[in-house]
Amino acid sequence: MKPFFIYLLLFLPFLANSVNDGVRTVINLNGTWQFDQTVNAFPPAKFTRTIPVPGLVHLATPKIDDYSKFFNRAEKVVAKDQHNLYNIDYTPRYSWYRKSVFIPKEMDGKEGVITIKKSQYVTQVYVNGIDLGTSMACYTPIEFPLSKTIKYGAENEILIKVGDRVWLPSEAAGGTDKEKEHYLPGIWDDVLLSFTGNVRVNRLLVLPSVANKKVTVKAQLRNFKPAQIFYGDAMSDSVTLEVSVAEKTSGKIVATKAGRFAAKRDNLTEAILEIPLSKFTNWTPDQPFLYLAKATLKTDKDISDETGKQFGMRDFTRKGKFFYLNGEKIILRGTNVTLQRFFEDPDCSNLVWDKEWVKKLLVEYPKQLNWNMMRICVGIAPDFWYDIADEYGLMFQNEWLYWQNHGWDEQIQKEYTDWIWSDGNHPSIVIWDAINENWDDYIGGQLIPELKKLDPTRIWDAGYMTGDQMSLDEMDEPHPYQGVVNWIQPGANRDIYPLGDLDFNPAIMQEINSAGSAQLVNEYGWIWLWRNGSPSKLTVEVFEHYLGKNSTPEQNWEFQAYWMQLETEWLRSNPNIAGVLAFCYLANNYGYTGDWFIGNIKDLKPTLTLDWFRHAFAPAGTFINLADERYVKMKEPHQPGSNLLFNLAGVNNNPATTSGKVIIKLLDSSGKTVSEQTNVVKLQSFLRTDLPVSIALPTQSGGYILVAEFTPEKGKPIVSRRFLKVGQAEKYSYFNLNPISK
């Protein structure tokens, strides 16, 4: 027998030379596959390349023919607002994957299924020359039964054809992204073969309820026995579903439940068990405690299948304008990841599937930056990303790639429903995000209420739809982009955004304040840079306006960090906002937006923006309520020797009052402290505490930096800063304050 790798779900012991009758056996097909492309739908005469699975076509060796067109490193930024999906500069091709797999003789008599967790765009599977079927799903598992095609005790050829994005059918539930220019096809998540008895747990959805002290387990049972052929033949089979709940780390079983169900033949049957839990540990970002639910499916003869899912006991709800985690109010702080855009990045390589790199991205930096939340924006992530977030304590707003309208209602319902069945076990996913910056009457008015019945444990976001457009408006996603130069009407004051003024109250902020649902600001900024310090396609005019045409990368990074710190302070100072997620943490380096890293993204070297975010996103801090005077033009300088009156806005996301001291300093251009005072403060929980301050300005003209350094009784100093102009000076120079030393 040729060697092969077999493992069991839930880490059950297994010997390669023997098979446990009735227990699920899984063969992992990840690894190197043969690969090639064709311009027509016929397979290549021979395969001349290899490719890793999971991955996308850019990882093929040797490189695909149009590689340089997909990954063009621009030497100069050209301002551009959007891109038409169908304006393509490459030849659309079919991508072919082939692998030879040995299936042991012991699998004969079992029911086999091939699972491709995610593959884009339009996937067709052949086994030993037999067509198993085609799927247009790009973000949910593709599965086909394959028992009748297998040669047992022999090698089997698996051939998978993947189409190009321009061929995705009209009915497919896949949006377009007007800030993407290339949609890379490929198999981008795990590929598995699994073998069970003739009744299988096809899907398992574990839904916790902390408030009701129970777990609801929903299962889709797939009965492979033939449907009724003759009158009087059985139409279903009686099965027992047993579920045990155990602590993941210790293995201690804390609850069990069993039920009897009729599994309809050659069909799917839903089975539901409610399991009371008397004692348990809640899942939170600070304590991401996990459980394992093991489902055992028995027929009258033996065990037909056994599988399981990890989950966490956590409730994520909305009351009024705020979110609650396990019954306690929580303010969301974090950022966005645009993974589908990152696929276009010339430095993307295989990083998306490098678990250590992903762990650093999702765990190391967010913990340092006081983030508890990320939005996976315009497209979801490989399954193991959510596993990492489950294990280390990070919450997700999980957004489908639905920006511009695309798809037919029936197919959207099918794919969104499978999305919940596939990803709904992850405690890290707390918000399902159906639409980005758009409206759809069917999704918002009909589909979301139906999907809430399948999964009542999470909040739904429907883009720009609000309570007057849908019956169930749990949250809104306002995007208060400010200072966008090319949006300002000709002849208007081009300095209308008073950067740093925490009481600035434009129309969108007034809408946030008057809304009745939770307001999650999950995009803001419009101050993006590429990783070489150049403005992105959308921000060329912004940087030219504030810094001039010949600003250096260092000047751009410094300005971006200051802008994002002050805008974050502005949003976090509003007690009506339920969460603040900055845009964007990971993107395409040569795209319309950008992220906050320098150089090759594999190194994850942060810019000043990330360094200053530790202060702007601190759970408790005091923010200076003054408009900037360095970058915002037409600001008159202060009179030398005059008194400056202003407020500090105290913000506290902690559930209890936070006490500490604030040191207020004024630094001249050399970094010398010319004024200093210390105040003891108490910051009320979930409120804004305004603290009046008066300081005497120096008599010498020049550029100064005002610093408010809040140190809680337990914790590191949190710094807010503003640039001031005092008196008339030919040139205003400013001290470069280092955020790390603070």
N, C-alpha and C positions, 0 to 999 in steps of 0.2 A: 504494500500500500504506500502510495506517495505521501510525504508529510503534508499536513495541512494544519491551519490554526483554527481551533474551535474554542469558543468560550461561552459561558452561560450568563445571561442577565442576572443581576443581583449578586454577582460574584459567587455563584454556587460552584462547588468543586466539580471538575470534569476531567476525565482521562481521555486522551486523544484516541486510544485504542478501543474504547468501549463507549456505548451510548446508553444513556438512561432512558428507557422506554417511557414515553408520555411527557417528558420534560422538554421545554423549548431548547433547541440547539441553534446557535448563531455562528455563522461564518462571516468574519469581517473581510470585506473586499477592498478596503482602503489600501492604498499603496500605488505602485507603478502599473499603469496600463499602457497598452499599445495605442497609438493615436495618429490620426491624420484628418485632413479636410478635403472636401470635394465641392465643386460648384453646382452639382446636381444631386439628386436624392439617391444615387447609387453608391454603394460602399466602395472604398478605394481598392484598386487591384492588389496593392500591397501597402503595408503600414511602414512608414519611414520615420516615425517619431514615437517618443514616449511622453507620458504626462502623469503627474501625481493626481490621485483622487483622495480627498477632495481638493479642488483647485479650479481655476478657470483656464481658458485656452492660452492665455499669455504665458503659462508655465510649461508649455510643450517644449521639448528638446528634440531636434533643432527648432528654432523659433518658427512660428507660423509666418506665412508669406507677407501678411499685412501688419506685422508686429509694429513696424516703425510708424504706421498710420494711426494705430491705436494709442501709441505712447510717443507723442511728439513733445520734446522738451523745448518749450518756447524760449527764445533768447530775449524777447521783448514782450511786455504786456500790451495787449491791444484791448481797449475798453469795449465791452460787449454785454448786452443785457440778457440775452437768451439764445437758445439754439433749437432749431427744428429737427425733431427726431429723424425725419426722412431725408434730410440733407446729409447724405453719407459720402465719405471719401474713400471707402474701401469696398471690396467685393464680398457680398454676403455669401457665406459658405455653410455647408453642413459639417459638423464636427463629429467624428466617429471615434468611439472608445471600444477597445476589444481586450478581453481578458480570458485566459483559460483557467478553469477552476475544477479541481478534483472534488467530486462528491462521493463520499464513502458509501459502500454498499448498505451499511446499517441505516441509511436514511430512506431506503426503499420502503414504501408503505406509509410514510409520513407525508404531511402536506407542507410543501415548500412555498415560500413567498420571497420575492426580491423587493427590497425597499431602497429607494433612492431618496434620502431625506430632503434634498433640495437640488433642483437642476433647472437651468434656464437656457434657452427658451424653446418650448415644445420638444418633448423627449419621447423617443420611441425605443422599445426594448425588444431584442431578439435573443432567444436562447436556442442554440443548436439549429439555427436557421428558421425557427418558428417565431412568428410575430406575436408577442404577448399583448401589445397595445400601445397607445399613444396618450400622452397627457400634456395639457397646456399649463398645468400648475407650475409655478416658478419658485414658490416660497413655502410650500407644504409638501409632505411626503408623497412620493409616487410609488404605488405598490401594485404588483401583479402576481397572481398565483403561477407557479412554474413546474409543478410536479409532473405534469404530463409531457414535459419537454426534456426531462433530465435522463442522462445515461448514468446509472449508479455504478460505483466502483470504477469510474473512468473520468477522463477529462471532458469538460463541457465548455463550449464557447459562448461567452456572453458578449453581445454586440449592442452598443447603445448609440443612437443617433440623436444629436442635439442641434436644433435649428437656430437661426439668427433672430435677433429681436424684431427686425422689420417684418418677419413672417408670423409674429404672434397673432393668433386669430382675434377678431374684433370682440368676441365675447369674453376673452380672458380678463380676469380681475387683476390687471397690472397697469398701473398708471405710467405716465411719462413724466420725466423730470426735465424741465426746460433749462436746467443748469448742468445737464449731462450732455456730452457729445458722442460718447461711445458706450455701448452696452455690451459688455463682454459675456459671451455665452460660456456654458460649461457646467459640470457637475460640481457643486460647491458645498456639499455636505456629505455625510457618511453614506456608504453603500453596503448593504448587508443582505445575506441570505439567512433565512430562519426556517426551522422545521418544527412542526408541532403535530399533535393528533388532529383528528378531523374537525374539531371545534377549537377555535383560536380566539384569544383575547386580542382583537384587532386594534383597539384603542383603549386606553385607561386614563381616566381623568379624576384626579383626587382633589376635592374641593374642601378646604378647611373652614370651620366656623369657630372662632375663639369665643364669640358671644354666646353661642348655643352649645359649646363644649361637645362638638361632634365633628366627624369627617364624613362627607358624602362622596362615595365612590361610584362613578359612572363608568360603565364598560360597554364597548361595542363588541359583541360576540359574532364572529364570522364562522358560519357552519358551511363546511366544504362538501357535505353530503349532497348528492344530486337532488334537485327539486322533484316534486311528485311527477311520476311518469304515468302510472296507471291509477284509476279510481280506487281509493282505499289505501294507497301507499301513504306512509307517514309523511307529514308536512313539516314536522319539527321534532326535536330531540330534547329530552329533559336533561338538564345539566345543573351541577352545583358550583356556584362561585363562592370561594372562600377568600377572605381578605384578612391578612394580619398586618398590624401596624407596629413597627419596631423603631427604636432610636437608632439612627444611622451609625453613630460612633460605637455605642456599647453593644448593639444588637439586642437589647432588652425589648421583648414584646410587651406592648402596653395595651393592646386591644385586638380582638378578633371578631369576625362576623361572617356568617354564611347565609346563602339564600338559594332557593331553587327557581330555575327559569326554563322557559321553553325557547330553545334556539331554532329559529326558522331555517329550514334547509336552503342551501345555496343563496344565503341572504345575510343581512346584518340585523342583529337584535340588540336593543339597548337594555342593559341590566343595571339596576341602581340598588346600592346598599348604604344605609346610614349607620355609622358606627359611633356610639357614644364614647367620649374620652373624659374620664373623671379628673385626671391630672396630666398636665403636659407643660412643656416649655415653649413660650412664644418665639416666633422668628422675628428678629429685628435687625437693622443694619449693624447695631452694636453687638448683638448676640445672634448670629445666623444659625440657629439650632435646627437641625434637619431630622426628618423621619423617613423611613422606607415603608411603602405600602406594597406588600407582595400579594399578588392575585393568583390563586390556584384554581384552575378550571377542571372539574371532574365530570366524566360521563359515568354511566352505570358500570363500565368495565374498569376504567383506570383514570389516571391523570392525563388530560389531553393537552394542557398548556400551563405554563407558569411564567409569569413575568412581573415586573414591578416598576415603580416610579419613586423618586425621592420628592419630598414636598416639605413645606414648613407650615406650622400653625400660625397663621397671621390673617387678620382682617384688614382690608383697606377700604374705607368708606368715606362718604362725604356728608357733612352736616352743614347746611347753609353754604357759606363761602369758603369752607376749609376742609382739608383732608384729615382723616384720623387713621392712625395705625394702631390696631388692637385697642381701639376705644380712646386713644390718647391723641390729642391734636399734634400734628406734625407739619412743619414748613419745609417744603422741598427746595433743595439747593443743588445745583449741578450744571449739566452741560448737554451737548448733543454729539452724536456720532453719525456721520453720513457714509455708511459703509459702501453702498452701491457707487457713490461718487469716488470713494477711495480706491475702488477696483480699477479706476482709470489712471491712477497715479503711477508714473513710471517706476517709482520705488516701492510699490505695493508688494511685488514678488509674492512669496508665500506667507507673509507676515500674518494675514488674517487667520491662518490655520496653525500658527506657531503658538502653542499654549503658554509658553513662558512670556512671550512678547505681549500676548493678550492679557495675561495676568497683571503684568506691569501697567498696562494701559487702563485696565478696569479696577485694579485694586490699589497699587502702590501710590499713584498720583492722587486719585480721588480721596483717599484717606488723609493725605497731607493737606489737601485743599478744602477740607470740610464739606465735601460733596456727599450727598446720600442718594442722588438720583441722576440718571441719564435718560435721554430720549434717543432711542435708535430710530433715526429720522429717515424718511423716504426710503424705506427698505429695511427688513429685519436681518438678523445675524445667524450664523451657524449655531447649531444647538448647544455646543459646548460653551459658548459665550455665556449663555444663561445658567449653565451648571456652575461656572466660576462665580457669577454674581450671586447665585444661591448660597454657595459655600462661604463666600467672604463678606456678604452683606452689602449689596448694592441694589437699589430699586431701578426699574426700567419703565418708561413709557414706550411701549412697543408699537411702532408705526408701520403700517402697510405702505408699500410704494404706490400711493394713490394721491397724486398731486393734481395733474390735469385729468379730466374725466375720461375714463376708459373702462369698458366692460359692460356686459349684459347682466341684468338683475339676477337671473337664475345661476349664472356662473359665479357671480360675486357671492351670492348666498352659499354656494357649495364650497368655495375656497375659504371664505371667512369662517365658516363652520368648522372646516377641517383645521384651520389655524388654531382655533380654541382647543379642539381635541388634541392637537399635536403639542402645543406650547403651554397649555393651561395648568400644568403641574408645577411650574416654576414659581416659587414664592417671590422671586425677584421681579417678576412682571406684575405690576400693580395697576397699570392703565393700558387698556386696548385703545389704540389710536387708529381710527378707520380712515381718516382723510387728513391731508395737509392743506391748509389755506384754500379750502374750496367748499362746495356745497353739493349734496346729492340727496334728493328727496327720498329715494328708496332706502338708501343706507341709513340716513338719519331718522326717517319717519317710521319705517317698517322693520328693517333688518336688525338694528341695534336692540329694540325692545324684545325681539325674538331671541337674539343671542344672549341677552341678560337672563333669560330662563335657563339656558344651557349652563352659563357661568354667572351666578349672581355675586361672586366674590370680588369683582373688580369694577373699576370705573371705566366708562367709555367716553372718548373724545371724538367729536365729529367735525373737526376742522373749524371753519368759520361759522358753522351753524350755531344758533343761539336759541333761547327759549321760545321766541316767537316763530321759529321754523320747525321745531320738533317738540314732541310731548315730553321726552325724557332728556332734559339738558342738565347733566351732572356737572359739567365743567366747560369752560371756554379756553381758547388758546390765543389771547391777544399778542400781537407782535409789534411792540412799540419802537420800531426803528426810528432813530432821531438823527438829525444832521445830515440827511441824504441830500447832497448838493443838487443832483440832477432832478430831484422832485420839486425843488423850490421854484415858484412861478417867477418869470422874468420881472425884474424891477422890485422884487421883494427883498426884505432885509435878509441877507445871506447868513446872518448870525442868529437866526431865530431860536436855535437850541442853546440855552444857557447851561452848558456842561457844568455839572457840579451843584446846580441849584436843586436841592432836594424837594422843593415845593413846586417845581415846574408842573403845570397842570394842563397839558394839551387835551384835545378832544378824546383821544384814546384812553388817557388816564381817567377822564371823567366817566367814560363808559365802564371802565374797570370798577370804579368806585360805586357806581349805581347798579351794577349787575347783581343778580340774586344767586347765581351759581358760582362754583369755585373758579377762580381766575389763575390759571397757570401760564405765566409768561415764559414760554419755552423757546423763544427766539428774540434776540435783540443784538445790537452791535453795529453792523454795517461799517466795519473798520478793519476789513480783512487784508491779510498779507500772505504772499507766498513764502516759502521757507527760506528764500534768499533775501527776504526783506523788501521785495517789490510789492506794490499794491496789486490786488487781484483784479480780475476783469471788471468787477462791479464797483471798485473803489478808487480807480485812477483819479477821477475828478475830486473825490473827497480829500485825498492826500495832497493833491495840487492846491486845493483851496486853503487848507490849513498850514501846509509846510512849504508850498512852492513846488515848481517843476523838478528841481534838482535835489530833493531831499535824499539823504543817505539811508541805507538800511537801518543803521543805528538810531537815527532820528525817527524813522518810521516805527520801529519796535518800541521806542520809548513813548511815543505819542499813543500808539495802540494800547499799551499797558495802562497809561494814565486814563485814557478814554474809557476803557472797559472797567477799570476800578470805579470811576465816578458814576458811570451809568448803572453799574451793579448796585452801588450805594443808593442811588436814586430809587431804583425799583424795590430794593429791600427795605427802604424806609417807609414804604406805603403799607400800612397794616391790613389793607384790603386784599393784598396779593397773596395767594396760597403757595406760590412757588416761583422760583427764578432759575431758569436754565439758560446759560450763555451759549451763543452760537459762534464758533463751532470748534469742538475739541479734535476732530479728525475729519479730513476732507481730502479732495484731490489737490495736490500741490500746484497744479497748473490750471486750476479751475476758476469758476466765477467767484467763489468765496475763498476760504483758506482756513488753516488751523493755527495752533499756538506752539509749533515746534520749529526748530532750526536744523538745516542740513538734511541728511538722510534720515527718513522717518524710522528706520530700524533702530536708531540710537535713542529715540524719544528724548531728545535734548530740548528742554523747555525754553520758551522765550520769557521775557519779563512779565508778559501778561499772566502766565501761570504762576509766576513767583508772587505777583501782587494779588492774585485771586485768593491766596490763603488768608489775606486780611479782609478782602471785600466779602468773602463768603463765611467768615467766622460766625458761629452761632450767636455770639454776643459781641457787640462792638459799638463804638461811638463814631459817627460820621459827621464831618464838617459840612455845614449847610451854607456854602458860599459858591458862587459861580467862578469858574476858572478865569484867570486874567492873563495867562501866558499864550494860549492858543486861540481863545475866543476874541476876535477882533473888536475894535471900537469900544473897548472898555477903558474908562478913564482911570488913571492911577490915583491911589489914595494920597491924601495930603501928608507929608512927612510930619511926624509927631502927633498925629491925630489918634483918636480912639476908634478901634474897630469893634463893633458889636455884631455878634452872630450867635447862632444856636448850634449845638451839637445834637444830632438826632441819635438817641440811644436805641439800639435794636437788640432784642433778645428773643431768640427762637427756643430757648430752654423752657421746660415746664415750670420752673421756679424762678424767683427773683435772683438776678446775678449782681453781686456787688464787686466793686473794684475801685481802682483809682485811675484818673485821667491826667496825664501830663501834657500840657499844651505848650508847644515851643514854636518859636519863630527863628528860622535859620537863614543866614545871609548866603551869598553866593559861594563863600568858602566853606560853608558847613558850620560856621560858628553860631552858637546859640546867643541871640541878642535879647530874647525875652523868654520867660518860663514861668508857669504856674501849675499847681497840682490841686486837683479836686477829687474828693471821695464821692462816688456815685452809686446809685442803686437803679438797675434797669429792670423795669416791670416785665413779666412774662408775656410774650406775644403782643406787646404794645410798643408804640413809639414814645420814648421819653425825651422831650425837648429840654435841653440844658443850656441856659443862657451863659454866654461868655463875653468878657470885655478885655481887650488887650491894648496896650499902648504901642503904636507903630513907631519904628525908629525914625530918627531925624534925617538919616542919610538916604538919599534916593538909590533905587536899584531893584533887583529882582529878589524876592524872598519866597521861602516855602514854609507854609503854616502846617504844623504837624499836631495831630491829636493821637496820643498813644494810650490806649486803654489796656490795662492789665487786670484781668479778673483775679479773684483770690486764688484760684487754681487755674493756671494756664499761662500761655505766652502772650507778650504784648501784641495788640492789634492796632495797626496804624492806618489812619486816614490822612490825606494830604491835599493841600491846594496851593497853587502858585499865585503869588500876589505881585502887583506892581506898586511901588511906593515912589512918589515924586516923578519928576521928568528926568529921563535918562536917555542918552543916545542909543544905548543898547542895554537890555535887561538880561543878565546872566543868572542861572539858577544852579543851586547845588544838586548833585545827582545822589538822591537818597537810595541806599541799597535795601531792598525789601528782605533779603535773606538774613542780614544781621539783626533784624528785628524779630 
